[in-house]
């Protein structure tokens, strides 16, 4: 039995050396020597080497886990089959949460995928607006967009994050959270068109973080694991380019929202820009589509992609795009009340003062101003009642 045990120790060290060779690391590597000194070449040498050199887990964290591994009731053979994350869940069954998942470690940060709202309460920053369910759903599009939390590795001990979270701050009665080390944690939301990055103090930091290879690493991982959610369709890409080209080309110029409402007398003029563009620049992926079929083909594809276009930043670009999206919705038989809001937001959802300002500007006397009012209130009379103004029409 003694010889069998010794054989397993030798086998485990041999496994460790094989891992080093695969990763082109010398047997004399300082980190590997620390593992040997810590384990004394016992049966855990191989798995610690794997976690440190193949899984990219910080060496101090790996070594810190060693004592807990030995004191656990887990069989060495079983541990050798586990990934680092699975090992943490096995060693700390009551402390590991299923609402978020450690996905990898890169440079100085642990990367976690947040699986649901409860997850952000457990590892997010108390300063983030994501701590409210409404904001979490808005940012993640009800869970469709991946949400990540990056925690600097010195703030993680044995897989446990040593930072205050919204759940803990509520439990301890702490309000007004402010970190003295704002770069210790980041919240990152990805979607097809943008990357929202906030530090631990809820400061938007994309301007100085967006170009780093840390974020690029996350984007690469997400493009593989969330391909369907992060892929822009050919039509959506075409639609975005079309809107950009029309606006940049000064076809619509820089008319203010109110001036556009006053300028257009019917539905045809704003739509004419779209029709002319399609006729002269049809999508390159349209094969064997006759010119007389362009408009119907365009509306069909718009209908199929309407929801994703509604989440596209182009939908919030300006008043002109609001008009275009509203008219396209009407053309595919969307009820005006459910169509894209002509004001970017339903007028009925704005403070009453907003309606009064538009009344004083005379929106009710313009074509699209009246459309906007009816979209929210049904009739002009209902709008007047909303403002408390006598209706004399």
C-alpha positions as CSV (number, residue, x, y, z in Angstrom):
1,X,0.0,0.0,0.0
2,X,2.9,2.3,0.8
3,X,4.4,1.7,-2.6
4,X,1.0,2.4,-4.3
5,X,0.8,5.7,-2.5
6,X,4.3,6.6,-3.4
7,X,3.6,5.7,-7.1
8,X,0.5,8.0,-7.1
9,X,2.7,10.8,-5.8
10,X,5.2,10.3,-8.5
11,X,2.5,10.0,-11.1
12,X,1.0,13.3,-9.8
13,X,4.3,15.2,-10.1
14,X,4.8,13.7,-13.6
15,X,1.3,15.0,-14.5
16,X,2.4,18.4,-13.3
17,X,5.6,18.4,-15.3
18,X,3.6,17.3,-18.4
19,X,1.4,20.4,-17.9
20,X,4.5,22.6,-17.7
21,X,5.9,21.1,-21.0
22,X,2.5,21.7,-22.8
23,X,2.6,25.3,-21.7
24,X,6.4,25.7,-22.4
25,X,7.2,26.4,-18.8
26,X,10.5,25.3,-17.2
27,X,10.7,22.9,-14.3
28,X,12.7,25.6,-12.6
29,X,9.8,28.1,-12.8
30,X,9.5,30.0,-9.6
31,X,5.7,29.6,-9.4
32,X,6.0,25.8,-9.9
33,X,8.6,25.6,-7.2
34,X,6.2,27.4,-4.8
35,X,3.6,24.7,-5.6
36,X,6.1,21.9,-4.9
37,X,7.2,23.5,-1.7
38,X,3.5,24.0,-0.6
39,X,2.3,20.5,-1.5
40,X,5.6,18.7,-0.7
41,X,4.9,16.7,-3.9
42,X,1.7,15.2,-2.6
43,X,-1.3,14.1,-4.6
44,X,-2.4,17.7,-5.1
45,X,0.6,18.9,-7.1
46,X,-0.8,18.1,-10.5
47,X,-4.2,19.8,-10.1
48,X,-2.7,22.9,-8.5
49,X,-0.3,23.1,-11.5
50,X,-3.2,22.7,-13.9
51,X,-5.2,25.5,-12.3
52,X,-2.2,27.9,-12.2
53,X,-0.7,27.2,-15.6
54,X,-3.6,26.0,-17.8
55,X,-6.6,27.6,-16.3
56,X,-4.8,30.9,-15.6
57,X,-5.9,31.1,-11.9
58,X,-3.7,33.4,-9.8
59,X,-1.0,31.4,-8.0
60,X,-1.7,32.9,-4.5
61,X,-5.4,32.0,-4.9
62,X,-4.5,28.5,-5.9
63,X,-2.1,28.1,-3.0
64,X,-4.6,29.6,-0.6
65,X,-7.1,27.0,-1.6
66,X,-4.7,24.1,-0.9
67,X,-5.4,23.9,2.9
68,X,-9.1,23.8,2.4
69,X,-8.8,21.1,-0.3
70,X,-6.9,18.9,2.0
71,X,-9.3,19.4,4.9
72,X,-12.3,18.7,2.7
73,X,-13.8,15.2,2.5
74,X,-13.3,15.1,-1.3
75,X,-11.3,12.2,-2.8
76,X,-8.1,13.3,-4.5
77,X,-9.0,11.4,-7.6
78,X,-12.3,13.2,-7.9
79,X,-10.6,16.6,-7.3
80,X,-8.1,15.9,-10.1
81,X,-11.1,15.7,-12.5
82,X,-12.5,19.1,-11.5
83,X,-12.1,22.5,-13.1
84,X,-11.2,25.3,-10.7
85,X,-14.8,26.6,-10.6
86,X,-16.2,23.2,-10.0
87,X,-13.7,22.6,-7.2
88,X,-14.8,25.8,-5.5
89,X,-18.4,24.7,-5.6
90,X,-17.5,21.3,-4.2
91,X,-15.2,22.7,-1.4
92,X,-17.6,25.6,-0.4
93,X,-21.0,24.1,-1.2
94,X,-22.8,26.6,1.1
95,X,-20.9,29.6,-0.1
96,X,-20.8,29.2,-3.9
97,X,-23.7,30.9,-5.7
98,X,-25.4,29.7,-8.8
99,X,-26.7,33.2,-9.7
100,X,-23.3,34.1,-11.2
101,X,-20.4,32.1,-12.7
102,X,-16.7,32.5,-12.7
103,X,-15.7,32.1,-16.4
104,X,-12.0,32.9,-16.6
105,X,-9.1,35.0,-15.1
106,X,-7.2,37.3,-17.3
107,X,-4.4,39.6,-16.3
108,X,-5.4,41.1,-13.0
109,X,-9.1,40.4,-13.0
110,X,-11.6,37.5,-12.4
111,X,-14.4,37.5,-14.9
112,X,-17.9,36.6,-13.7
113,X,-21.0,36.0,-15.8
114,X,-24.1,37.2,-14.0
115,X,-26.9,34.9,-14.7
116,X,-29.8,36.8,-13.2
117,X,-30.9,39.8,-11.0
118,X,-30.0,37.9,-7.8
119,X,-26.5,37.5,-9.1
120,X,-26.0,41.3,-9.4
121,X,-27.2,41.6,-5.8
122,X,-24.6,39.1,-4.7
123,X,-21.5,40.4,-6.5
124,X,-22.3,43.8,-8.0
125,X,-21.4,47.2,-6.6
126,X,-24.0,48.9,-4.2
127,X,-23.4,52.1,-6.2
128,X,-24.7,50.6,-9.5
129,X,-28.2,51.3,-10.7
130,X,-28.4,47.6,-11.6
131,X,-29.3,46.9,-8.0
132,X,-32.9,47.8,-8.9
133,X,-34.8,45.2,-10.9
134,X,-36.1,47.6,-13.5
135,X,-32.6,48.9,-14.4
136,X,-31.2,45.4,-14.5
137,X,-33.9,44.3,-16.9
138,X,-33.4,47.5,-19.0
139,X,-29.7,47.0,-19.3
140,X,-29.8,43.3,-20.0
141,X,-32.9,43.5,-22.1
142,X,-34.6,41.1,-19.7
143,X,-31.6,38.8,-19.6
144,X,-30.9,38.7,-23.4
145,X,-27.7,40.8,-23.2
146,X,-24.9,39.3,-21.2
147,X,-23.9,41.0,-17.9
148,X,-20.5,40.7,-16.5
149,X,-18.7,41.7,-13.3
150,X,-14.9,42.0,-13.2
151,X,-13.2,41.8,-9.8
152,X,-9.5,42.4,-9.3
153,X,-8.0,39.2,-8.1
154,X,-6.6,40.7,-4.9
155,X,-10.2,41.1,-3.8
156,X,-10.9,37.4,-4.2
157,X,-9.8,34.9,-1.6
158,X,-10.4,31.2,-2.1
159,X,-13.1,32.0,-4.6
160,X,-14.9,34.4,-2.3
161,X,-15.3,38.1,-3.3
162,X,-14.2,40.4,-0.5
163,X,-16.3,43.4,-1.6
164,X,-19.5,44.8,-0.5
165,X,-22.5,44.0,-2.7
166,X,-26.1,45.4,-2.8
167,X,-27.4,42.4,-0.9
168,X,-24.7,42.8,1.9
169,X,-25.1,46.5,2.1
170,X,-28.8,46.1,2.7
171,X,-28.2,43.4,5.3
172,X,-25.7,45.6,7.1
173,X,-27.7,48.8,6.8
174,X,-25.1,50.6,4.8
175,X,-26.1,53.4,2.5
176,X,-24.2,55.9,0.3
177,X,-21.5,53.4,-0.8
178,X,-18.3,55.0,-2.1
179,X,-15.2,52.9,-2.9
180,X,-11.8,54.3,-2.2
181,X,-10.5,51.9,-4.9
182,X,-13.0,52.3,-7.8
183,X,-11.0,50.2,-10.2
184,X,-11.3,47.1,-8.1
185,X,-14.6,46.1,-9.8
186,X,-16.3,46.8,-13.1
187,X,-19.8,46.1,-14.3
188,X,-19.9,45.5,-18.1
189,X,-23.1,45.0,-20.2
190,X,-22.7,44.0,-23.8
191,X,-25.1,44.2,-26.6
192,X,-24.9,44.2,-30.4
193,X,-24.1,47.9,-30.6
194,X,-22.4,49.1,-27.5
195,X,-20.4,48.2,-24.3
196,X,-21.5,49.8,-21.1
197,X,-18.6,49.9,-18.6
198,X,-19.0,51.3,-15.0
199,X,-16.4,51.2,-12.2
200,X,-17.1,50.4,-8.6
201,X,-18.4,54.0,-8.0
202,X,-20.8,53.8,-10.9
203,X,-18.6,56.1,-13.1
204,X,-18.9,55.4,-16.8
205,X,-15.4,54.5,-17.9
206,X,-15.7,53.2,-21.4
207,X,-13.6,56.1,-22.7
208,X,-10.5,54.8,-20.9
209,X,-11.4,51.1,-20.6
210,X,-13.0,50.4,-24.0
211,X,-9.7,50.0,-25.9
212,X,-7.9,47.7,-23.4
213,X,-7.2,44.1,-24.3
214,X,-9.0,43.2,-21.1
215,X,-12.3,44.3,-22.6
216,X,-11.4,42.8,-25.9
217,X,-10.8,39.4,-24.2
218,X,-14.4,39.6,-22.8
219,X,-15.8,40.6,-26.2
220,X,-14.1,37.6,-27.8
221,X,-15.4,35.2,-25.2
222,X,-18.9,36.6,-25.6
223,X,-18.9,36.4,-29.4
224,X,-18.5,32.6,-29.0
225,X,-20.8,32.0,-26.1
226,X,-23.5,34.6,-26.9
227,X,-23.3,34.5,-30.7
228,X,-27.0,34.7,-31.4
229,X,-27.6,37.6,-28.9
230,X,-24.6,39.7,-30.1
231,X,-24.8,39.1,-33.9
232,X,-26.3,41.9,-35.9
233,X,-28.5,40.7,-38.8
234,X,-27.6,41.8,-42.4
235,X,-30.8,43.9,-42.6
236,X,-30.1,45.6,-39.3
237,X,-26.6,46.4,-40.4
238,X,-28.0,47.8,-43.7
239,X,-30.7,49.8,-41.9
240,X,-28.2,51.4,-39.6
241,X,-25.9,52.3,-42.5
242,X,-28.8,53.7,-44.5
243,X,-29.9,56.0,-41.7
244,X,-26.3,57.2,-41.1
245,X,-25.8,57.9,-44.8
246,X,-29.0,59.9,-45.1
247,X,-28.3,62.0,-42.0
248,X,-24.6,62.5,-42.8
249,X,-25.5,63.5,-46.4
250,X,-27.5,66.5,-45.1
251,X,-30.5,65.2,-46.9
252,X,-32.5,65.8,-43.7
253,X,-30.1,68.4,-42.4
254,X,-30.2,69.5,-38.8
255,X,-33.8,70.5,-38.4
256,X,-34.9,70.6,-34.8
257,X,-37.7,68.3,-33.8
258,X,-40.3,71.0,-33.7
259,X,-39.2,72.3,-37.1
260,X,-39.5,68.9,-38.7
261,X,-43.0,68.6,-37.3
262,X,-43.8,71.9,-38.9
263,X,-42.0,71.1,-42.1
264,X,-43.7,67.9,-43.0
265,X,-47.3,68.2,-44.3
266,X,-47.9,64.5,-45.0
267,X,-46.3,61.0,-44.6
268,X,-44.8,60.8,-48.0
269,X,-41.9,63.3,-47.7
270,X,-40.0,61.6,-44.8
271,X,-40.6,58.2,-46.4
272,X,-39.3,59.4,-49.8
273,X,-35.8,59.6,-48.4
274,X,-35.9,55.9,-47.5
275,X,-37.4,54.9,-50.8
276,X,-34.9,56.9,-52.8
277,X,-32.0,55.4,-50.9
278,X,-33.2,51.8,-51.3
279,X,-33.7,52.3,-55.1
280,X,-30.2,53.7,-55.5
281,X,-28.4,51.5,-52.9
282,X,-30.2,48.2,-52.4
283,X,-28.7,45.7,-49.9
284,X,-25.9,43.8,-51.5
285,X,-27.2,40.5,-50.2
286,X,-30.5,40.9,-52.2
287,X,-30.0,38.5,-55.0
288,X,-32.4,38.4,-58.0
289,X,-34.8,41.0,-56.4
290,X,-36.4,43.1,-59.0
291,X,-36.5,46.9,-58.5
292,X,-40.3,47.0,-58.3
293,X,-40.0,44.5,-55.4
294,X,-37.6,46.6,-53.4
295,X,-40.1,48.4,-51.2
296,X,-42.2,45.4,-50.3
297,X,-39.0,43.4,-49.7
298,X,-37.7,46.1,-47.4
299,X,-40.9,46.3,-45.4
300,X,-40.9,42.5,-45.0
301,X,-37.4,42.5,-43.6
302,X,-38.1,45.5,-41.4
303,X,-41.0,43.5,-39.9
304,X,-38.8,40.5,-39.2
305,X,-36.1,42.7,-37.6
306,X,-38.3,45.3,-35.9
307,X,-37.6,44.4,-32.3
308,X,-33.8,44.4,-32.7
309,X,-33.9,47.7,-34.6
310,X,-36.0,49.1,-31.7
311,X,-33.1,48.3,-29.4
312,X,-30.5,49.8,-31.8
313,X,-29.0,53.2,-30.9
314,X,-30.2,54.5,-34.3
315,X,-33.7,54.4,-32.9
316,X,-32.8,57.2,-30.5
317,X,-30.8,59.3,-32.9
318,X,-33.1,62.2,-33.5
319,X,-36.7,63.3,-34.3
320,X,-36.4,62.3,-37.9
321,X,-35.6,58.7,-37.1
322,X,-38.6,58.7,-34.7
323,X,-40.9,59.7,-37.6
324,X,-39.3,57.1,-40.0
325,X,-39.7,54.3,-37.4
326,X,-43.3,55.4,-36.6
327,X,-44.3,55.4,-40.3
328,X,-42.6,52.0,-41.0
329,X,-44.5,50.5,-38.1
330,X,-47.7,51.8,-39.5
331,X,-46.9,50.3,-42.9
332,X,-46.5,46.9,-41.4
333,X,-49.9,47.2,-39.6
334,X,-48.7,48.1,-36.1
335,X,-51.4,49.9,-34.2
336,X,-50.3,53.6,-33.9
337,X,-50.4,53.3,-30.0
338,X,-47.9,50.4,-30.2
339,X,-45.7,52.0,-32.9
340,X,-42.4,53.7,-32.2
341,X,-43.1,56.8,-30.2
342,X,-43.0,60.0,-32.3
343,X,-41.3,61.9,-29.5
344,X,-38.9,59.0,-28.7
345,X,-41.1,58.4,-25.6
346,X,-44.9,58.5,-25.3
347,X,-46.1,62.1,-24.5
348,X,-48.4,60.6,-21.9
349,X,-45.4,59.3,-20.0
350,X,-43.9,62.8,-19.8
351,X,-44.6,65.4,-17.1
352,X,-47.7,67.5,-17.8
353,X,-45.4,70.5,-18.3
354,X,-44.0,68.9,-21.4
355,X,-47.5,68.8,-23.0
356,X,-48.1,72.5,-22.0
357,X,-44.8,73.5,-23.7
358,X,-45.8,71.7,-26.9
359,X,-49.2,73.4,-26.7
360,X,-47.6,76.8,-26.5
361,X,-45.3,75.9,-29.5
362,X,-48.4,74.9,-31.5
363,X,-47.7,71.3,-32.0
364,X,-51.4,70.6,-32.3
365,X,-51.4,72.7,-35.5
366,X,-48.8,70.5,-37.3
367,X,-49.3,67.2,-39.1
368,X,-46.9,65.1,-37.0
369,X,-47.6,67.1,-33.8
370,X,-51.2,66.0,-34.0
371,X,-50.1,62.5,-34.8
372,X,-47.9,62.5,-31.7
373,X,-50.8,63.8,-29.5
374,X,-53.2,61.2,-30.8
375,X,-50.6,58.4,-30.4
376,X,-50.6,59.0,-26.7
377,X,-54.1,60.4,-25.9
378,X,-56.3,59.2,-28.7
379,X,-57.9,62.5,-29.4
380,X,-57.0,66.2,-29.2
381,X,-59.8,66.7,-26.7
382,X,-58.3,64.1,-24.3
383,X,-55.0,65.9,-24.5
384,X,-56.6,69.2,-23.6
385,X,-58.3,67.5,-20.6
386,X,-54.9,66.1,-19.6
387,X,-53.5,69.7,-19.5
388,X,-56.6,71.2,-17.9
389,X,-57.2,73.5,-20.8
390,X,-60.7,74.2,-22.2
391,X,-61.3,72.5,-25.6
392,X,-63.0,74.8,-28.1
393,X,-62.6,73.0,-31.4
